[in-house]
Amino acid sequence: MLENGVKKLVFSSTAAVYGEPDNFPIKEDSSQKPTNVYGRTKLIMENAMSDYSLAYGLKYIALRYFNAAGADLDADIGEDHNPESHLIPLILKTCLGKTKGIKIFGDDYPTPDKTCIRDYIHVNDLAEAHLLAVDALYQGSDSNVYNLGNGNGFSVKEVVKAAEIVTGINISKEICPRRTGDPAVLIAGSDKIRRELDWRPKFTSIENIIRTAWNWHKKFPDGYEK
């Protein structure tokens, strides 16, 4: 980037840089102790950008996503991973009859219903944050880091229940052992980006987020054509 005169960068980071947080909601200055390789590599990149900002004047904004979810409102753009690892698409594949049921990894967490709690943010809200970040950099913003979440946490069981309401389908569930490195709770404190960039998430209901995803999955039951 420097060799080609590009000195502005918006980076897709992750809430995984925090690891198992000490308090909630998680703020940008919370301790960063990632518990998995994904979080560690994102943090490495953030640190490299910070060094380059100080040494070479490269200005960056790192956006720490919480759980990206949902689909474009026209149902033209959605999640199609192979293999799929995200909770909502896995649930909706079960609703389409593509899989026999959903696996819940751990029901012994220190949460109200004993399953992990996550903060789900709609992809359109993420896209809006990127546009605001680009504008901020072109308006002379210094390098910065922002959390992106809607501020509400939903447990795995709550997400499954919401999907049953949206689809009208009873979902088969299997309780499995915990996965290594899964924190019990990840909820974003997004006050900083709301205050400094005037960002406001429009999709705060988990049912509304799932509904947009369900519309896409019904339109593309086998995913995008390969």
Residue pairs with C-beta under 8 A, 6 or more apart in sequence:
1 7
1 9
1 58
2 52
2 56
2 58
7 56
7 57
7 58
7 59
8 58
8 59
8 60
8 134
8 137
8 138
9 49
9 58
9 59
9 60
9 61
10 60
10 61
10 63
10 130
10 133
10 134
10 137
11 45
11 46
11 49
11 60
11 61
11 62
11 63
12 63
12 65
13 42
13 45
13 46
13 62
13 63
13 64
13 65
13 145
14 38
14 39
14 42
14 64
14 65
15 26
15 64
15 65
15 66
15 67
15 119
15 147
15 149
15 186
15 188
16 34
16 35
16 36
16 38
16 39
16 42
17 32
17 34
17 39
17 42
17 43
17 46
17 64
18 26
18 30
18 31
18 32
18 33
18 34
18 39
18 183
18 186
19 32
19 33
19 34
19 35
19 39
19 183
20 33
20 35
20 183
20 184
21 30
21 31
21 183
21 185
21 186
22 30
22 31
23 30
24 153
24 185
24 187
24 189
25 149
25 151
25 187
25 188
25 189
26 147
26 186
26 187
26 188
26 189
27 147
27 189
27 191
27 192
28 64
28 145
28 146
28 147
28 189
28 192
32 43
34 40
34 42
34 43
35 181
35 183
36 180
36 181
46 62
46 145
49 58
49 60
49 62
49 143
50 143
52 58
52 60
53 59
53 60
53 143
58 143
59 137
59 141
59 142
59 143
60 137
60 143
60 144
61 133
61 136
61 137
61 141
61 143
61 144
61 145
61 146
62 144
62 145
62 146
63 126
63 129
63 130
63 133
63 146
63 148
64 145
64 146
64 147
64 148
64 188
65 121
65 126
65 148
65 149
66 118
66 119
66 120
66 121
66 147
66 148
66 149
66 186
66 187
66 188
67 86
67 87
67 118
67 119
67 120
67 121
67 149
67 186
68 120
68 121
68 123
68 126
69 79
69 86
69 88
69 120
69 121
69 122
69 123
69 209
69 210
69 213
70 88
70 120
70 122
70 123
70 124
70 203
70 209
70 210
70 212
70 213
71 77
71 78
71 79
71 123
71 212
71 213
71 215
71 216
71 217
72 78
72 123
72 124
72 212
72 216
73 124
73 212
75 212
75 215
75 216
75 218
75 219
76 216
77 123
77 216
78 213
78 216
78 217
78 220
79 86
79 88
79 89
79 213
79 216
80 220
80 223
80 224
81 89
82 223
84 90
84 93
87 102
87 118
87 156
87 159
88 120
88 159
88 163
88 209
88 210
88 213
89 213
89 217
90 99
90 102
90 103
91 102
91 159
91 160
91 163
91 171
91 210
92 163
92 167
92 210
92 213
92 214
92 217
93 99
93 217
94 100
94 101
94 102
94 171
94 172
95 163
95 167
95 169
95 171
95 214
95 217
96 217
96 218
96 221
98 221
100 172
101 171
101 172
101 173
101 174
102 160
102 171
102 172
102 173
102 174
103 173
103 174
103 176
104 115
104 156
104 157
104 160
104 173
104 174
104 175
104 176
105 116
105 156
105 176
105 177
105 178
105 179
105 182
106 114
106 115
106 116
106 175
106 176
106 177
106 178
106 179
106 182
107 113
107 114
107 115
107 175
108 114
108 178
109 115
109 116
109 178
109 184
109 185
110 184
111 117
111 155
111 184
111 185
112 155
113 155
113 157
113 158
115 155
115 156
115 157
116 155
116 156
116 182
116 183
116 184
116 185
117 153
117 154
117 155
117 184
117 185
117 186
117 187
118 153
118 154
118 156
118 186
118 187
119 149
119 150
119 151
119 152
119 153
119 154
119 186
119 187
119 188
120 149
120 150
120 154
120 159
120 206
120 209
121 148
121 149
121 150
121 188
121 201
121 203
122 150
122 201
122 202
122 203
122 208
122 209
122 212
124 202
124 203
125 148
125 150
125 199
125 201
125 202
125 203
126 148
128 199
128 202
129 146
129 148
129 193
129 197
129 199
132 193
132 197
132 198
132 199
133 146
133 197
136 144
136 196
136 197
144 196
146 190
146 192
146 193
146 196
146 197
147 188
147 189
147 190
147 192
147 193
148 188
148 190
148 193
149 187
149 188
149 189
149 190
149 201
150 188
150 190
150 201
150 203
150 204
151 187
151 188
151 189
151 190
151 201
151 204
152 187
152 204
152 206
153 185
153 186
153 187
154 162
154 206
158 206
159 206
159 210
160 171
160 173
162 206
162 207
162 210
163 169
163 171
163 210
163 214
164 170
164 171
165 207
166 207
166 210
166 211
166 214
167 214
190 199
190 201
193 199
194 200
203 209
203 212
